[in-house]
Amino acid sequence: MGLRRKNKRLVVLSHEFVIQNHADTASCLVMGFLLGLMFEVSAKYAIIFIAVQYNVTYTTGINLHNVLEKIGDNGEQFHFYDYGPKDIATIFFYMLVAINLHAVIQEYILDKISRRLHLSKTKHSKFNESGQLAFFYLFSFIWGASILNAEEFVMNPISLWKDYPHSRMLFQVKFFYICQIAYWLHALPELYFQKIRKEDIPRQLCYICLYIAHISGAYILNLQHLGLILMVPHYLVELIFHASRLFYFSDENKQKGFTIWALLFVMVRLLTLTLSVLTFGFGLARVENPGFSIADGNFNVLPVRIGCLGAVCLTQAWMMWKFINFQLKKWREHIKNQIPKKKITNTKNKRTKKELNRANFVNGSAKVEGGASPRIRKSKPV
């Protein structure tokens, strides 16, 4: 891990050196950007990495998404944010921050717990994965739910397509998306830094790439409202699953959380499909400003809507297929565990009957009740 210290001296820039010191390297880069704010020459470059870019200021005289109508005094300014190429630098900075947080959680929390549990290598790898994701899902769910509550997106589902394109974002919405993209991008090098087993890499790489594609797509296509509403319940379901797996590793009898997860998993899949069909199939198709314009951030054309809806439907179908296979696998394992018990009881009964039959015959002579063998009559000579 990044914060561990070992007495063994390693060759500089070797694989083990990079793995053990990657968090220290990332923290040095973060400190370098922060120190850059102290000098006038470097401040204008360092601010691109640290602060959220593309600030757009409006006054209350402009009617924008019905947000400015809530502001009272005339002349009051309200700040929105757009996206652009400079966001790549900001995402890179917060990706370094995510690497540091990953190493801190691993070193000071997960490693100490796993040492007490004495887990096997397979369970230890899954424990670390679930521990990291549980912290992330918990933080993202609370943050996303607070944004939905403040902006009242849930109470007004028409806002998913009304006044599209939503090219102007509030600070919390944009910063939320930047942190989300940064976290999932940081998970790619962590596959190397954490020495993930080769058999686990394809599975983790698959869902990491799906997260990056869907979150980045919602951010670039100005579908931030829809993406936020779909992410929050999805993160809640994933939080329950990984928290249940952590409790399962501590005590294998604690499996009630998986039942709650299974029920919510199916409900969230149906919710995702319903909102996606409603937004792409009906809402965006009937807005007043259909067209394609990169400058205005308008991507409301039929090919884009079909592509987005197809991507969501295929992803949900793939997740349901994996879910059904997982449940069938658990069901088969449960049946296999019960069949040997029945066989063992049947074989014990059969063995006891054979032993009784053998005990009734000694040296070819049958024993009568009471343990006495019958006398053999001597044949009289004729």
Phi, psi and omega per residue, in radians:
M1 nan 2.871 -2.994
G2 -1.190 -0.508 -3.036
L3 -1.764 0.077 -3.108
R4 -1.398 2.662 3.089
R5 -2.164 2.259 3.121
K6 -2.171 2.597 -3.126
N7 -1.273 -0.376 -3.107
K8 -1.222 2.268 3.113
R9 -1.452 2.283 -3.093
L10 -1.944 2.668 3.091
V11 -1.229 2.357 -3.118
V12 -1.101 2.362 3.138
L13 1.201 0.228 3.004
S14 -1.358 2.988 -3.098
H15 -1.060 -0.832 -3.128
E16 -1.142 -0.619 3.123
F17 -1.136 -0.775 -3.139
V18 -1.140 -0.722 -3.103
I19 -1.151 -0.761 -3.082
Q20 -1.316 -0.405 -3.047
N21 -2.056 0.270 -3.091
H22 -1.177 -0.630 3.130
A23 -1.215 -0.645 3.089
D24 -1.131 -0.696 3.104
T25 -1.099 -0.772 3.134
A26 -1.122 -0.702 3.134
S27 -1.157 -0.609 3.085
C28 -1.139 -0.685 3.098
L29 -1.142 -0.707 3.109
V30 -1.089 -0.780 3.112
M31 -1.119 -0.601 3.098
G32 -1.097 -0.745 3.104
F33 -1.152 -0.681 3.135
L34 -1.183 -0.683 3.088
L35 -1.171 -0.471 3.114
G36 -1.114 -0.377 3.109
L37 -1.255 -0.285 -3.070
M38 -1.404 -0.271 -3.076
F39 -2.029 2.439 -3.057
E40 -1.160 -0.573 -3.102
V41 -1.206 -0.749 -3.073
S42 -1.623 -0.187 -3.056
A43 -1.126 -0.679 -3.108
K44 -1.184 -0.367 3.070
Y45 -1.601 -0.662 -3.132
A46 -1.193 -0.550 -3.117
I47 -1.144 -0.451 3.119
I48 -1.137 -0.610 -3.120
F49 -1.392 -0.550 -2.977
I50 -1.665 -0.844 -3.035
A51 -1.532 2.735 3.077
V52 -1.337 2.274 -3.003
Q53 -1.676 3.025 3.050
Y54 1.115 0.971 3.069
N55 -1.369 2.306 3.100
V56 -2.185 2.173 -3.071
T57 -1.854 2.331 3.095
Y58 -2.178 2.749 3.031
T59 -1.820 2.966 -3.072
T60 -1.211 -0.192 3.118
G61 -1.265 -0.250 -3.111
I62 -1.733 2.285 3.115
N63 -1.586 1.920 -3.053
L64 -2.307 1.877 3.049
H65 1.008 0.399 3.135
N66 1.105 0.223 3.123
V67 -1.471 -0.688 -3.101
L68 -1.254 -0.317 3.116
E69 -1.177 -0.397 -3.126
K70 -1.397 -0.165 -3.094
I71 -1.551 2.360 -2.936
G72 -1.397 -1.145 -2.956
D73 -1.363 2.497 3.063
N74 -1.238 2.530 -3.140
G75 1.535 -0.093 3.110
E76 -1.290 2.434 -3.075
Q77 -1.682 2.553 3.108
F78 -2.319 2.349 -2.989
H79 -1.806 2.278 3.012
F80 -2.127 2.978 -3.108
Y81 -2.357 2.476 3.047
D82 -1.899 -3.126 3.088
Y83 -2.131 2.773 -3.113
G84 -2.987 -3.013 -3.078
P85 -1.093 -0.483 -3.135
K86 -1.156 -0.309 3.112
D87 -1.122 -0.396 3.113
I88 -1.094 -0.718 3.116
A89 -1.145 -0.709 3.126
T90 -1.144 -0.707 3.107
I91 -1.115 -0.666 3.114
F92 -1.101 -0.726 -3.141
F93 -1.100 -0.811 -3.108
Y94 -1.326 -0.287 2.970
M95 -1.207 -0.670 3.049
L96 -1.132 -0.673 3.086
V97 -1.105 -0.694 3.130
A98 -1.123 -0.637 3.097
I99 -1.105 -0.719 3.108
N100 -1.131 -0.788 3.126
L101 -1.113 -0.653 3.099
H102 -1.042 -0.786 -3.121
A103 -1.193 -0.646 3.138
V104 -1.148 -0.801 3.130
I105 -1.102 -0.701 -3.120
Q106 -1.170 -0.752 -3.026
E107 -1.327 -0.775 -2.963
Y108 -1.712 -0.180 -3.125
I109 -2.151 -1.088 -2.985
L110 -1.193 -0.747 -3.119
D111 -1.116 -0.659 -3.139
K112 -1.194 -0.638 3.127
I113 -1.255 -0.745 -3.101
S114 -1.149 -0.515 3.091
R115 -1.161 -0.599 3.106
R116 -1.293 -0.536 -3.087
L117 -1.414 -0.374 -3.141
H118 0.973 1.024 -3.090
L119 -1.465 2.740 3.036
S120 -1.303 3.051 -3.096
K121 -1.115 -0.725 -3.138
T122 -1.140 -0.844 3.135
K123 -1.176 -0.581 3.127
H124 -1.121 -0.708 3.112
S125 -1.139 -0.771 3.124
K126 -1.188 -0.595 3.112
F127 -1.117 -0.770 3.113
N128 -1.127 -0.733 3.130
E129 -1.083 -0.848 -3.125
S130 -1.169 -0.620 3.126
G131 -1.112 -0.795 3.121
Q132 -1.127 -0.795 -3.100
L133 -1.207 -0.581 3.126
A134 -1.107 -0.757 3.092
F135 -1.090 -0.762 -3.120
F136 -1.156 -0.802 -3.122
Y137 -1.122 -0.675 3.119
L138 -1.101 -0.830 3.140
F139 -1.119 -0.778 -3.105
S140 -1.184 -0.649 3.138
F141 -1.144 -0.779 3.135
I142 -1.128 -0.761 -3.136
W143 -1.136 -0.833 -3.131
G144 -1.130 -0.692 3.122
A145 -1.143 -0.630 3.114
S146 -1.165 -0.632 3.097
I147 -1.179 -0.765 3.118
L148 -1.084 -0.664 3.134
N149 -1.208 -0.689 -3.111
A150 -1.250 -0.681 -3.077
E151 -1.598 -0.134 3.094
E152 1.012 0.704 3.095
F153 -1.224 -0.634 -3.068
V154 -1.218 -0.638 -3.109
M155 -1.288 -0.265 -3.116
N156 -2.280 1.400 -3.095
P157 -1.141 -0.327 3.112
I158 -1.137 -0.381 3.138
S159 -1.156 -0.211 3.108
L160 -1.132 -0.537 -3.133
W161 -2.208 -0.208 -3.131
K162 -1.249 2.444 -3.136
D163 1.034 0.496 3.044
Y164 -1.208 2.487 0.148
P165 -1.486 2.518 3.078
H166 -1.538 1.105 -3.047
S167 -1.352 -0.198 3.111
R168 -1.896 2.072 -3.084
M169 -1.911 2.610 2.955
L170 -1.285 2.831 -3.064
F171 -1.042 -0.809 -3.094
Q172 -1.079 -0.672 -3.116
V173 -1.171 -0.824 -3.123
K174 -1.153 -0.755 -3.133
F175 -1.137 -0.609 3.081
F176 -1.072 -0.800 -3.125
Y177 -1.185 -0.664 3.112
I178 -1.104 -0.755 3.121
C179 -1.163 -0.635 3.121
Q180 -1.135 -0.841 3.132
I181 -1.115 -0.702 3.141
A182 -1.107 -0.707 -3.124
Y183 -1.132 -0.816 -3.093
W184 -1.253 -0.468 3.015
L185 -1.231 -0.618 3.124
H186 -1.184 -0.422 -3.131
A187 -1.195 -0.361 3.124
L188 -1.201 -0.941 3.072
P189 -1.176 -0.392 3.110
E190 -1.156 -0.399 3.045
L191 -1.060 -0.566 3.091
Y192 -1.497 -0.734 -3.087
F193 -1.161 -0.627 -3.101
Q194 -1.550 0.029 3.123
K195 0.970 0.911 3.132
I196 -1.143 2.449 -3.136
R197 -1.094 2.576 -3.069
K198 -1.063 -0.634 -3.120
E199 -1.254 -0.321 3.123
D200 -1.642 -0.272 -3.077
I201 -1.101 -0.826 -3.127
P202 -1.020 -0.702 -3.125
R203 -1.150 -0.834 -3.135
Q204 -1.183 -0.673 3.131
L205 -1.113 -0.577 -3.126
C206 -1.141 -0.911 -3.076
Y207 -1.302 -0.457 3.058
I208 -1.134 -0.789 3.126
C209 -1.150 -0.624 3.092
L210 -1.127 -0.733 3.089
Y211 -1.082 -0.807 -3.119
I212 -1.077 -0.756 -3.096
A213 -1.156 -0.793 -3.074
H214 -1.253 -0.764 -3.119
I215 -1.203 -0.733 3.107
S216 -1.147 -0.664 3.109
G217 -1.101 -0.764 3.101
A218 -1.127 -0.599 -3.130
Y219 -1.252 -0.764 -3.072
I220 -1.334 -0.644 -3.097
L221 -1.480 0.156 3.119
N222 1.038 0.732 3.049
L223 -1.969 0.722 -3.049
Q224 -1.137 -0.635 -3.132
H225 -1.128 -0.836 3.126
L226 -1.106 -0.770 3.137
G227 -1.078 -0.670 -3.134
L228 -1.196 -0.731 3.141
I229 -1.163 -0.585 3.135
L230 -1.393 -0.525 -3.099
M231 -1.251 -0.697 -3.021
V232 -1.077 -0.920 3.096
P233 -1.164 -0.561 3.093
H234 -1.123 -0.737 3.112
Y235 -1.151 -0.579 3.092
L236 -1.116 -0.754 3.128
V237 -1.132 -0.755 3.131
E238 -1.167 -0.591 3.086
L239 -1.102 -0.759 3.128
I240 -1.109 -0.709 -3.119
F241 -1.119 -0.876 -3.071
H242 -1.260 -0.549 3.035
A243 -1.171 -0.670 3.093
S244 -1.146 -0.651 3.116
R245 -1.186 -0.606 3.076
L246 -1.146 -0.750 3.085
F247 -1.142 -0.600 3.129
Y248 -1.145 -0.668 3.126
F249 -1.193 -0.530 3.098
S250 -1.352 -0.608 3.115
D251 -2.649 2.011 -3.050
E252 -1.183 -0.220 3.106
N253 -1.414 -0.234 -3.138
K254 -1.530 1.614 -3.106
Q255 -2.219 0.160 -3.128
K256 -1.191 -0.493 -3.140
G257 -1.111 -0.551 3.127
F258 -1.175 -0.555 3.092
T259 -1.166 -0.766 3.091
I260 -1.104 -0.720 3.119
W261 -1.082 -0.733 -3.112
A262 -1.089 -0.724 3.138
L263 -1.169 -0.810 -3.129
L264 -1.207 -0.529 -3.137
F265 -1.067 -0.826 -3.133
V266 -1.150 -0.715 -3.129
M267 -1.118 -0.709 -3.139
V268 -1.216 -0.606 3.073
R269 -1.102 -0.739 3.104
L270 -1.152 -0.696 3.098
L271 -1.103 -0.735 3.136
T272 -1.100 -0.790 3.132
L273 -1.140 -0.697 -3.116
T274 -1.119 -0.852 -3.133
L275 -1.160 -0.619 3.140
S276 -1.174 -0.799 3.115
V277 -1.128 -0.704 3.135
L278 -1.128 -0.666 -3.096
T279 -1.350 -0.917 -3.059
F280 -1.398 -0.589 -3.064
G281 -1.478 -0.550 -3.055
F282 -2.099 -0.871 -3.015
G283 -1.158 -1.062 -3.092
L284 -1.164 -0.433 3.133
A285 -1.263 -0.297 -3.071
R286 -1.987 0.144 3.126
V287 -1.257 2.891 -3.020
E288 -1.442 -0.263 -3.054
N289 -2.129 1.063 3.056
P290 -1.253 2.622 3.130
G291 2.652 3.066 -3.116
F292 -2.186 2.069 3.141
S293 -2.650 1.933 -3.140
I294 -1.200 -0.616 -3.136
A295 -1.108 -0.713 3.126
D296 -1.523 -0.122 -3.105
G297 1.284 0.436 -3.109
N298 -1.741 1.999 3.133
F299 -2.099 0.500 -3.059
N300 -1.503 1.263 3.041
V301 -2.188 2.789 -3.039
L302 -1.030 -0.813 -3.136
P303 -1.045 -0.677 3.141
V304 -1.198 -0.732 3.134
R305 -1.116 -0.745 3.120
I306 -1.144 -0.703 3.130
G307 -1.111 -0.752 3.134
C308 -1.160 -0.794 3.139
L309 -1.140 -0.678 3.095
G310 -1.131 -0.698 3.127
A311 -1.118 -0.729 3.136
V312 -1.158 -0.795 -3.112
C313 -1.132 -0.726 3.123
L314 -1.142 -0.703 3.122
T315 -1.127 -0.751 3.136
Q316 -1.170 -0.667 3.098
A317 -1.138 -0.697 3.115
W318 -1.139 -0.705 3.118
M319 -1.154 -0.691 3.103
M320 -1.171 -0.654 3.103
W321 -1.108 -0.766 3.086
K322 -1.124 -0.663 -3.139
F323 -1.139 -0.778 3.139
I324 -1.130 -0.736 3.100
N325 -1.105 -0.652 3.118
F326 -1.130 -0.768 3.139
Q327 -1.173 -0.675 3.100
L328 -1.145 -0.655 3.113
K329 -1.110 -0.766 3.108
K330 -1.126 -0.665 -3.138
W331 -1.154 -0.727 3.114
R332 -1.145 -0.709 3.103
E333 -1.112 -0.641 3.112
H334 -1.140 -0.694 3.122
I335 -1.196 -0.724 -3.138
K336 -1.118 -0.577 3.109
N337 -1.239 -0.431 3.131
Q338 -1.505 -0.573 -3.104
I339 -1.100 -0.821 3.116
P340 -1.016 -0.591 3.119
K341 -1.114 -0.699 3.118
K342 -1.176 -0.692 3.128
K343 -1.132 -0.689 -3.126
I344 -1.114 -0.743 3.126
T345 -1.137 -0.683 3.130
N346 -1.164 -0.746 -3.141
T347 -1.154 -0.610 3.093
K348 -1.131 -0.706 3.127
N349 -1.142 -0.711 3.123
K350 -1.142 -0.709 -3.135
R351 -1.138 -0.679 3.138
T352 -1.151 -0.640 3.098
K353 -1.155 -0.742 3.129
K354 -1.142 -0.716 3.136
E355 -1.108 -0.646 3.093
L356 -1.145 -0.719 3.119
N357 -1.130 -0.714 3.115
R358 -1.179 -0.626 -3.137
A359 -1.186 -0.414 -3.136
N360 -1.389 -0.196 3.133
F361 -2.137 2.078 3.097
V362 -2.224 2.123 -3.130
N363 0.949 0.668 3.068
G364 1.399 0.000 -3.125
S365 -1.968 2.347 -3.118
A366 -1.407 2.525 3.094
K367 -1.704 2.449 3.062
V368 -1.620 3.096 -3.137
E369 -1.106 2.484 -3.112
G370 1.647 -0.051 3.088
G371 1.528 -0.035 -3.129
A372 -1.567 2.318 3.120
S373 -1.495 2.449 -3.128
P374 -1.168 2.510 3.115
R375 -1.304 2.532 3.130
I376 -1.630 2.145 -3.141
R377 -1.262 2.385 3.115
K378 -1.490 2.419 -3.119
S379 -1.380 2.256 3.136
K380 -1.376 2.458 3.101
P381 -1.237 2.378 3.135
V382 -1.271 nan nan
